[in-house]
């Protein structure tokens, strides 16, 4: 029986981590694919660890493996740790907040099951799924970064910066990733684009974005870092 490894980087998410774990527990994956949840706590300063350990104790039916960094290294570093520990056939990235809906893992799995996809991006900018209306300039920034990334990868993605990326495990574990913070997205996109004969798909997903008051962490500095990473791994590594 096949398994989906769900990688959750967590930093100061004590208020939402149990809700996202509930959603993961409730979703029934297509073809009865099993779930492997890997949480990496990136040295949170709130009660995230306590919330996770309490959840694990109360929900023994959901297979959760917990790791933590002793110092804060960044989202990318947490993903590196989680990816290295994955044992499933497929790997998907899941933020610890409530912006993305685990019910849509099955949407990401369709191209894998039917089209032999190696990588599937979940796009917030295509399809008819619900999207919370928030920041104009944030959405423009995402589209500009995606276009810039596409110029160097020769892909026609609509949402390079999406959290929801699903990989066949040998593919993602075979890539040497360096970016410790929010440069993960452009780096991994650039590096998978250069794998010979790789099959990359994109599907529309819903998006329930948070405001900064609600805990959103990415900001304009991360946008400049993304541009740097697009150039570093796209323009200068070809």
C-alpha positions in Angstrom: 0.0 0.0 0.0 1.3 3.4 -0.9 2.0 6.2 1.6 1.9 10.0 1.4 4.5 11.8 3.6 3.1 15.1 4.8 5.8 17.5 5.9 4.8 20.3 8.3 7.3 23.0 9.2 6.0 24.8 12.3 7.1 28.0 13.9 4.9 29.6 16.6 1.7 27.9 15.5 0.3 26.8 18.8 -3.1 28.3 17.9 -3.6 26.5 14.6 -1.4 23.3 14.6 -4.1 21.1 16.1 -6.7 22.3 13.6 -4.6 21.4 10.6 -3.8 18.0 12.2 -7.5 17.4 12.6 -8.1 18.2 8.9 -5.2 15.8 7.9 -6.7 13.1 10.1 -10.2 13.5 8.6 -9.2 13.4 4.9 -9.4 10.0 3.2 -6.9 9.7 0.5 -7.6 8.3 -2.9 -6.7 4.6 -3.5 -6.6 4.2 0.3 -3.1 5.8 0.3 -1.8 5.9 3.9 -0.5 9.0 5.7 2.8 9.7 7.3 2.9 13.1 9.1 6.3 14.6 9.9 6.3 17.8 12.0 9.5 19.9 12.3 9.3 22.5 15.0 11.7 25.3 14.1 12.6 26.3 17.7 9.2 27.9 18.4 9.1 30.4 21.3 5.4 29.8 22.1 3.6 26.5 23.1 3.8 24.9 19.7 5.7 21.9 21.1 3.3 21.4 23.9 0.3 21.5 21.5 2.0 19.0 19.2 2.9 16.5 21.9 -0.5 16.7 23.5 -2.1 16.1 20.1 0.1 13.1 19.5 -0.8 11.6 22.9 -4.6 12.1 22.3 -4.6 10.9 18.6 -2.6 7.6 18.4 -4.4 6.7 15.2 -2.6 9.4 13.2 1.0 8.4 12.5 3.0 11.5 13.5 6.8 11.8 13.8 8.0 14.9 15.6 11.4 16.6 15.3 12.6 20.0 16.5 15.4 22.4 15.8 17.3 23.6 18.9 17.9 27.0 17.1 15.7 28.8 14.7 16.9 28.0 11.1 14.0 29.0 8.9 11.2 27.3 7.0 13.5 25.9 4.3 15.7 24.3 6.9 12.6 22.7 8.6 11.6 21.4 5.2 15.0 19.9 4.6 14.8 18.0 7.9 11.3 16.8 7.1 12.1 15.7 3.6 15.1 13.8 4.7 13.0 11.8 7.2 10.2 10.9 4.8 9.6 7.3 3.9 6.4 7.5 1.8 6.0 7.1 -1.9 5.0 10.7 -2.3 5.8 13.9 -0.3 3.7 17.0 0.1 4.4 20.3 1.9 1.8 21.5 4.4 2.0 24.8 6.3 0.9 24.6 9.9 -1.6 27.4 9.5 -5.1 27.1 7.9 -4.3 28.7 4.5 -4.4 25.4 2.6 -6.9 22.6 2.9 -5.6 19.0 3.2 -8.8 17.8 1.5 -7.1 18.9 -1.7 -4.3 16.4 -1.4 -6.5 14.3 -3.6 -6.5 17.0 -6.3 -2.7 16.9 -6.3 -2.7 13.1 -6.5 -4.9 12.9 -9.6 -2.0 13.8 -12.1 0.2 11.3 -10.2 -2.3 8.5 -10.4 -3.5 9.2 -13.9 -0.7 11.0 -15.7 2.4 9.7 -14.1 3.4 13.1 -12.7 6.6 13.4 -10.8 5.8 16.8 -9.3 2.5 18.6 -8.9 2.1 22.3 -8.0 -1.2 23.5 -6.4 -2.0 26.8 -8.0 -4.0 29.5 -6.2 -4.4 31.4 -9.5 -6.2 28.8 -11.6 -9.5 26.9 -11.4 -12.7 27.8 -9.6 -11.9 27.0 -6.0 -12.6 29.5 -3.2 -9.9 32.2 -2.5 -10.0 34.6 0.3 -9.6 38.2 -1.0 -6.7 39.9 0.7 -3.7 41.9 -0.5 -3.4 43.3 -4.1 0.3 43.9 -4.0 1.0 40.5 -2.5 -0.8 38.8 -5.4 1.0 40.9 -7.9 4.3 40.1 -6.2 3.5 36.4 -6.5 2.7 36.7 -10.2 5.9 38.7 -10.9 8.1 36.1 -9.1 6.4 33.3 -10.9 6.9 35.0 -14.3 10.6 35.7 -13.5 11.1 32.1 -12.4 9.4 30.8 -15.6 11.8 32.9 -17.7 14.7 30.9 -16.4 13.2 27.5 -15.9 11.2 27.5 -19.2 8.1 26.3 -17.3 4.6 27.9 -17.6 3.6 27.7 -14.0 1.0 30.1 -12.6 2.0 29.9 -9.0 5.7 29.1 -8.2 5.4 30.4 -4.6 2.6 28.0 -3.6 3.0 25.9 -0.5 1.3 22.9 -2.0 3.9 21.0 -3.9 3.8 17.2 -4.2 6.8 15.1 -5.3 7.6 11.5 -5.8 9.9 10.9 -2.8 13.0 9.8 -4.8 12.8 13.0 -6.8 12.8 15.4 -3.9 15.2 13.5 -1.8 17.6 13.4 -4.8 17.9 17.2 -4.9 20.5 18.9 -2.8 18.7 21.9 -1.3 20.5 24.8 0.3 18.0 27.6 1.1 17.1 27.7 4.8 14.3 30.3 4.7 11.7 31.4 2.1 14.1 30.8 -0.8 13.0 27.2 -0.8 10.3 27.7 -3.4 12.4 29.2 -6.2 15.3 26.9 -5.5 13.3 23.7 -5.6 11.4 24.9 -8.7 14.7 25.7 -10.6 16.3 22.4 -9.6 13.4 20.2 -10.6 13.1 22.0 -13.9 16.5 20.7 -14.9 15.8 17.1 -14.2 15.7 15.2 -17.6 12.3 14.0 -18.7 10.6 15.1 -15.5 6.8 15.4 -15.6 5.5 18.5 -13.8 1.8 19.2 -13.5 -0.3 22.0 -12.0 -3.8 21.9 -10.5 -6.1 24.6 -9.1 -6.5 24.7 -5.4 -8.4 26.9 -2.9 -6.7 29.4 -0.6 -7.7 30.8 2.8 -5.0 33.4 3.4 -4.1 35.0 6.7 -3.6 38.6 7.4 -0.4 39.7 9.2 -2.5 40.3 12.3 -3.6 36.7 12.1 0.0 35.4 11.9 1.2 35.6 8.3 5.0 35.7 8.3 6.2 36.3 4.8 7.0 39.9 3.9 8.7 42.2 1.3 12.2 41.2 2.4 11.3 37.6 1.5 10.2 38.8 -1.9 13.7 40.2 -2.6 15.3 37.0 -1.3 13.1 35.1 -3.8 14.3 37.3 -6.7 17.9 36.6 -5.6 17.3 32.9 -5.5 15.5 32.9 -8.9 18.6 34.5 -10.4 21.1 32.4 -8.3 19.5 29.0 -9.2 17.9 29.9 -12.5 20.1 32.3 -14.4 23.6 31.5 -13.1 23.3 27.7 -12.6 22.2 26.6 -16.1 
